[in-house]
Amino acid sequence: MYNQELVDNLTTGQSKLLSQRRKDSYQNFAESNLSDLKRINLVDYKFPEYKAYNKEFLKKEDWQQDLIVKKMTDNLADEAEIIAHLDKFKNMKTAKGNQGLNSKHQALAESFYNTGLYIKVPADVNVKLPLEVFYQLDEDNPCLIDNNLIVAESNSSLTIVIDYQMEDQQLAAFHNGLTRVIVEENAVLNIVKVQRFNDQSDNFDINLSLVAAQGEINWVPIELGAKTSITNNINNLLSDGSRANINSAYFADQDRKLDLGFKINHQGRHSISEIESKGVLKDTAHKVFRGDLYFQKGSSLAKGAEREEVLLLDKTVISDSIPALFCEEDNVEGEHAVSAGQIEKEQLFYLMSRGMSKSEARQLMVEAAFNPILAKIPLNDLKGSVINEVKTRIRS
């Protein structure tokens, strides 16, 4: 199924260097083993059958002429530049702390991707409107393996919204994604990812970034769906004054399993990071949160903070939080905090005394918890759709 013959078929019509990169990545895929995630009891996982993805996923606007936006599966004339960018990610992982999804998942995305984008914001270009990407899975397109490369050149800015969605509630779909990001000097890149697959699907998503001096990456991952969802976000703050922020929200109900891994590697002086995660668990959902701040040698005067707040709607949920600080420098500031608890009876009683039902009161409190994160979604329609989905599932 996932073999050399399939890789050779996928390179048909693709540019030479990217085709060779697929083949090289396949060797890594073939030689690596898939690790078990025992905390959420995901063992002996088998990748489902490969299928092509043939839906249009990019909302095109006239103003996009200021950007370079191309499909990674096409025959690209600027492939040498793309390969040079990809080479920067070699050996970016560090030995300490959360290492992200197994290398097998990354090699799968690099060798068998059936879609994906190369996006470049040229130097000194500041784009005010968000670039919208909609990956929708359906019966004809149940397998999504996206390989994305995003480059913000010096003094540029851009917001990208990626919505992973599906309407068929009975379809067992599969997503394995890889998004690599390069933020050059003084550039600002905002990436909003919304995952709302059904409870029959599996979601695996890897996000990696390299941030140069005074550059800034802002991630807003919102996890609402999938039966099993494992995501990792690993950022390297390479130079002085580089910044990374992760503001995440998640909602897990029924028997969903969610494993979130966030990691900031501070390498530059005066680098700054913040991880903020707000979650809600219901029914028998099981969540693992892994947050790492790693202050490497040379990152003096760096600052990092991580916070997770979890609202437990039922006593039957499992919330597992693993925050960690690693430090090789003396003159740095790092802090972490985790809070988890049920809705206070006094608050619930107060809202119900104002005429709300118990379900409405719980719904309002969940909205209040999520609002700081959902406010960062720049598309009102998408924001409203996310809020309505959360409301519906709270009432169920």
N, C-alpha and C positions, 0 to 999 in steps of 0.2 A: 504493500500500500504506500507507505512513505519510504520510497526506495530511489535508487539511482535513475531508474527509468523515468519515474515521475519528474525528478529534477530536470532531466534532459528534455522532457516534453515542455516543461515550464519555461525553459530558456528560449524556445522557438519564438523568433521575432523580437527578442530582447537584445539590447546592446551588449557588445562583447565583454566588457569589463564586469558589468553587473551579472551577466550569465556566469562568468568564472567565479564571482563572489558567491553565487548560489551553490555552485559545485563544491567550493572550498568549505562552505558552511555545512553542507551535507556530511562531509567527513566528520565534523564536530558532532553533528546529530547522531551519526551512526556509532560513534565511539563513546558517547556519553550515556549514562543510565539515568532513569527518571527516579528522583527521590520521593519517598513517602512524606506526607505532611501528617504526622501522627497526632498532633494536637487537635486537628479537626477530623481525624480518622479517615483521611484520604490516602488509601494504600492500594498498590497494584493498579493504578489508573491506566487505562488504555485510550490512546487517542482515537477518535471516531474516524470513519471513512472520509477521505479527502474529496472535496467537491469544489468546483470553480465558483467564484463569486462574480455575478454578471450585472448587478444593479448599479445605476448611477448614484454616486454618494456625495458629490460636491455641488453645492449651490453656487452657481456662477453669477457674478455681478460685473458690471462695466469697470468699477473702480479697482478690480483685481489686476488690471493691467500694470499697476504699480508693483506687483509681486511676481515672483516666479513660482508657479504652481503646476506641477506635473505628476502624472501617475507613475509610480515606480515600476509598473509592469510594462510600460511603453519602451520603445527604442529611443533612448535619450542621448542627445548629442553632447551634453555636458556631463557624461558619466565619470570622466576622470576627476572632475571637481567633487562629485558625489562620493567617489571612492576615497578621496583624500579626507573628506569630512568623516566618513565612517571609520577610517583608520585611527582617528583620534580617540576612539572609544576602546581601543585595545588595552587590556590590562588595567581598566579603570577601577575594578573592584578592590576592596581592601580586606585585610585578613580578619579584622575584628567585627563582631556584631552580626546583625542580620545581613545575609549575603543575597537576599532576594530569591526569586523563583529559580529553580534548578536550571543549569545551563542548557538542558535539553529543550526547555521551552523557548529560550532565545534562539537556539540553533534551528528549531522548527520554524520560527518566524522568518529567519534569515534565508532559509533554503526553500521553503514551500509557500511563501507568501502569495496569496491570490489577489491582493489589492494593496493599496497604500499610497502615500503622497510624499513627494519631495517639495517642500515649501521653503522659499528663501525670501527674506525681507532685505532688499539692498540697503547699503549704508545710507544713513541720513533720511530714510523714508519712514514716516510715522503714519500708520494707518489707523484711522479713527473707528471704522466699522469692523465688527468681528467677522472673521472668515468662518463660514458654517459648513460642517461636514456631518452627513447623516448616514451612518451604516445601519441598514435595516435588514434583518434576517427573516426569511420566509421559507415556504416549502421547497421552492426552487433554489434557494440560496441559504442552506442551513449551516454552512461552514464559512467562517470568516477568519482569515489569517492576514492581518494587516501589518505592513512594515513601513513605518513613517520616519522621515528625516526632516527636521525643522531647523533652519539656520536663521538667526537674527544677527545681521551684520552690525558693525559699530554704529552707535547713535540712532538705531532704528527702534520701532515699537510696533507690536501687533498683538491682537487677541484672537485666539482660535477656540471655537466651540465644537466639540466632537460628541455626537449623540449616538450611542449604541442602543438600538431599540428593536422591538418586534411586536406584532399584533396577535399572532397565533399563540394561544395560551397552552396548546397541547404539543407543540413542536419541540423536540429535543435537539437544540442547536448547540453549536460549539464556536467559541471565540478564543483565539490565541493571538495576542497583539504585542507589538514592539514599537515604541516611540522613542527616538533618540533626538536630543535637543542640544544645539550649540548656541550659546548666548555670548556674543562678542562684547568688546568694551563699550560701556555706557548704553547698552541696549536693554530693552524691557520686553519680556515675552510673557503673556498670560495665556494659560491653557486650561480650559474648562472641559472636563470629561464627565459625561452622564451615562451610567450603565443601568439599563432597566429591562433586562431580559426576563423571560418567564421563569417559573420555578421548575422547569424541566431541563434547563440549559446549564452549561458549564462556561465559566469565564476565567481566562488567565491573561494578565496584562502586565507588561514590563515597561517602565518609564525610566529613562536615563538622561541626565543632563550634565553638561560641562559649562561652567559660567566663568567668564573672564573678569578682569578688573572693572569695578563699578557696574557690572552687568547685573540684571535681576530676572529671576524666573519665579513666576507665581503660578502654582498648581491649584486647581479646584476640582478634586475628584469627588464625585457623588455616586455612591453605590446603593442602588435600590433593588436590584434583581439578581437573577440566576440562582439555581439550586446550590451550586458551589462557585464561589468567586474568590480567587487568589490574585492579589495585585501587589506590585512592588514599585516603589518610587525611590530611586537612588540619585543623589545630586552631589557633584563635586564642585566646591567653591574654590577655584584654582588660584585666584589672585587677590590682591588688596581690594577691600571694599566690595567684593562680590556678595550677592544676596540670594537667598532662596526661601520661599514661603510656601507651605502646604496647608491649605484650609479645606478639610474634608468633612463630608457628612455621609452617614450610612444608616440604612433602615433594614433590619432583617427580621422576618417573621416566619411562621410555620417552622419547618425543620431546616431552614437555610443554614449553610456554613460559609463563614466569611473570614478570610485571613488577609489582613492589611499590613504591609511592611513599608515603613518610611525611614529613609536614611539620609543624613546630611554629613558629608565629609568636608570638614573645614581644613583647607590647606593654606589659604591666603590670610595675611594680616588684616585685622579689622573686618573680617567677613562676618556676616550676620544671617541668622536663620531663625525660622519659627515654624513649628508644627502644631496645628490646632485641629483637633478632631472631635466632632460631636455626633453621637450615635444614639439609636433607639433600638432595643431588642424586644421581641414579642414572641409569645407561644413557646416553642422549644428551640429557638434559634441559637446558634453557637458562633461566637465571634472571638478571633484572636487579633490583638493589636500589637505590632512590634515597631517601636520607635527608637531609632538610634541617633545620637549626636556624637560625632567622632572628631575631636580636636587633634589634628595631626601636628607633627613637629613643624614649626615654622608659622603656625597660625596664631601667634600672639595677639592679644587684644581682640580676639574673636568673641562673639556672643551668640549663644543659641538657647532656645527654649522650646519645650514641647509640653502640650496639655491635651488630655483626653477627658471628655465628659460623656458618660453613658447613662441613659435613662432606661431603667428596666421595668417594662410594663407587666411582666409576669415573673413569678418566682421560679419558673421552670427553665428560664434561659440560662446560658452559660456565657460569661464575659471574662475573657482571659487577656490581661494587659501586661506587656513586657517592655516597659521603657528602660533605656540604658544610656549611660554616659561613658565615653572612653576619652582619655586625655593623655597627650604626650607633651603638653605645654603647661607652664605654670600660670602665666598671665592671661587667663581666659575666663569667661563666665558661661556657665551652663546650668540649666535648671529643668526639672521635669515634674509633672503633677498628673495624677489620675484620680478621677472621682466617679463613682458608680452608685446608683441608688434608685429606689422606686419613687413614684410620685407621692409626695407627702399628703397624708389624709386631710390635714388642715387646709391645704391649697385646694384639694379636690372638693372638699365640703364648701369652701368659700365660693367657688365657681358654680357649684350646683345650687347654692342658695340664691344665686342671681338668675336662676331659671334655666340653666343648662342641664342637659342630661349627662350621665356619667361618661358616655362615649364622646359627647361634644366637649366636655371639660378635658378629657385626655387628649383629644385632638388638638385643642387650643394650646396645651402645654407642649406637645410635640412640635407644633408650628413655631412656638416661641423659641424652642431649643435650636431649631434648624435655621431660623430667619437670618442670623448673622452670616451663615455660609451661603444660603440660597440667594441672598441679596447680591452676591458676586456674579450670578448668572446674568449676562448682558442682554439676553433675549427674553422679552416679557412672555411670549407664548410658551417657550420652553419652561420658564420658571413657573408659570401657572399650571402647566401640565404635570410637572414634578410635584407641586403642592397637592393637586387633586389626586394623584396616585397615592400619595402618602395618606391622605384623608380616607380614601376608599379602603385601604388595607388596615387602617386602625379600626375602622367600623366593622370589618369582617370578623 
